[in-house]
């Protein structure tokens, strides 16, 4: 009894002491860290105000109604912010620890509690708003934490608790300070969000340069090539690999492996391997050192846990990615399928709920299925969709079971079946002709569609526009996804990609539709003829051994043949093409063929011919037989020396690409008679066109002003001819129909001046894109600013240019890019009293402008606001050593997502308010290779 009593007394005393000591210790911590806590509260207060003041405006802008829950939580957040502001206003400037302790210890405690309260209110507000709208879109510019409220997820635009939990665990492992090399991974079925998770991790540690010295991303397809992977690693770490005449040789691969090993063994690196299907020997094959005492880490995503184990990771470092919960799945489905985030009728809601459940919590499936049903108010069609998803495909072959689950296939196929017509379905199936994880160039893809006759439009002259609309539809259906925009002076391209699960579905359907697609499979012989007899499309591309094509090949129904990217292909047997009488699309790009067989000129139905990056040295006169040809690609044919004058007989030719054909001595005069041309590309290293004079039988620039349908023109020209001391410019208005051109790219020999620009270019009222390179004037004509439709304006290496015209008059401008303009000091925004800004500008890029001091105007008090830059999303700054400040107000731009900037420039910037830097840090993407 005595022991019990004494134990009870001891517990009571311990509890009493604890109740006194713990608060005292906490108060002491509050006093000691008052400065830190005050700065933290000030930052949260400032950012929270930004949210509360702008969220209602953003809802109104998007024409959405705020729910009662959102209003309540927003009101709670505002109350907590008001309380924090009162505390900060009452707090005196307490300099010493004793002053803080004896005079205002209560304020020290209140500051900490206000911070906790704001976090709690903000978390509740975030949860409330995520129930009714896309949180990433609404408030991503106003996070209270370094990570986004909801990370950008390409597959679904939504993050569930499973992904958030996995991200936290990965961050914990990666932030652990140890010197041990470690492999860790995430696994789950296709379409569950693994890639999106790793993209977030990659971006986080790419920005936080103090954790890992090098951060590397590799996408590992099922059929990968070691040399390609080595090259990607080398590019990521800015390591120059050696050259060789035989890049595929084992000795070359071994040499590059050793270079990577020697470089990386001294670095603390983070390597992310996305979509790993089978184990890969990091050190023995790739050149990634696995014995590393720097604390390097490898993170893997895969569909199978055994792959992670075989890569050397313990199960304790493997994370299963869980599907979305039923509630999360329904939120995502509603957000995508219904504009108001609510079903239009109770009957549709009941069916839609079942459809969402059928998707089993997979973000990809939910997104694709919801996109297929978006805007549909017919209840019967909803019932039909549900029945389609539940039905069993008796012909589903087991050969695809490793790539795509049958139940997932049925969900995704609903989107395919719901496409408006069979032509659009066939356009989608084309994605199977490209390698897994490939980036597909939009214009080339659309041209293939047009060539095969898959694009319908009443006005035949606008088939390309109709084809681009097809791409938009497939993106809206979440079957395609835009991935990047390559902006440089040679090409301005759009690229798409296809999720590997969606591509697997396309491959399955394609075989049913008589297509044979074999990419990256390292075939050693051409497929048997009986397999291909009835095929409509054949693609055997990318690292297949197609060196020995059959001499007699019969496939009378074949319309598309793609043999691109097979470097072992050096010759096309004459008999191989002889019997392909229905062929409309032929792509031999990126092969080593040196000539074309005579039989190719007998392909009377051919409309698309791709010969980019081949070794052919001439186009013979027989090309005139291809009377239906619309698209002829000869880009980067560095051995091509001449074109036959018979090319004039290609009356239907719409696109001729001769870019980087640097051995061409000139362009035959007859080419100027191709009246159907819509797009002509003549950008080469040396100018092959003068303004007025040319070699006998060859074109001058003057001869290219007679095309009535020319929409896009890219050309390298010599400076204007001087006659009696007067420059003779490019007189487009009086000499032809350039006035219809929408996209103009002019590259001059160094030394061109203002007079070398078209003298009446102000009349080019349809101009949408204007790119100038090597322009030598100190200023630009003001007529540049009169192009009401101009959306893209780019200046490259205009070394003498000092002043820009009032570009704010370009009210439609979406992209403004300046690169290598050595003497430009400011962009001039506001210098002439204009406050209009750029209402449509989405991307602003300044690169290698060594004298640039201001992105606006140094002589005026310009502030970037929602009114002046309402749509700016991306700001790119690279090698602008004189730039010390970003424009005032940049942190308030509502749509700014990324500031892509080199590390040195970011660290060099001066800030009036350090909190602005902290806020913008969340949007910074540090890139090494911006040029």
Buried (B, 14 or more C-beta within 10 A) or exposed (E): EEEEEEEEEEEEEEEEEEEEEEEEEEBBBBBBBBEEBBEBBBBBBBBBBBBBEBBEEBBEEEEBEBBEBBEEBBEBBBEBBEBBBEBBEEBEEBEEEEEBBEEBBEBBBBBBBBBEBBBEBBBBBBEBBBBBBBBBBBBBBBBBEEBBBBBBBBBBBBBBEBBBEBBEBBBEBBEEEEEEBBBBBBBBBBBBBBBBBBBBBBBBBBBBBEBBBBBBBBBBBBBBBBBBBBBEBBBBBEBEBEEEEEEEEEEBBEBBBEBBBEBBBEBBBBBBBBBBBEBBEBBEBBBBBBEBEBBBBBBBBBBBBEBBBBBBBEEEBBBEBBBBEEEBBBBBBBBBBBEEBEBBEEEBBEBBBEBBEBBBBBBBBBBBBBBBBEEBEEBEBBBBBBEBBEEEEEEBEEEBEEBBBBBBBBBBBBBBEBBEEEBBBBBBBBBBBBBBBBBBBBBBBBBBBBBBBBBEBEEEEBBBEBBBBBBEBBBEBBBBBBEEEEBBBBBBBBBBBBBBBBBBBBBBBBBEBBBBBBBBBEBEEBBEEEEBEEBBBBBBBBBBBBBEBBEEBEBEBBBBBBBBBBBEBBBBBEBBBBBBBBBBBBBBBBBBBEBBBEBBBBBEBBBBBBBBBBBBBBBBEBBBBBEBBBBBBBBBBBEBEBBBBBBBBBEEBBBBBBBBBBBBEBBBBBBBBBEBBBBBBBBBEEBBBBBBEBEEEBBBBBBBBBBEBBBBBBBBBBBBBEEEEEBBBBBBBEBBBBBBBBBBBBBBBEEBBBBBBBBBBBBBEBBBBBBBBBBBBEEBBEBBBBBEBBBBBBBBBBEBBBBBBBBBBBBBBBBBBBBBBBBBBBBBBBBEEBEEBBBBBBBBBBBBBBBBBBBBBEEBEBBBBBEBBBBBBBBBBBBBEEBEBBBBBBBBBBBBBBBBBBEEBBEEBEEEEEBBBBBBEBBBBBBEEBE
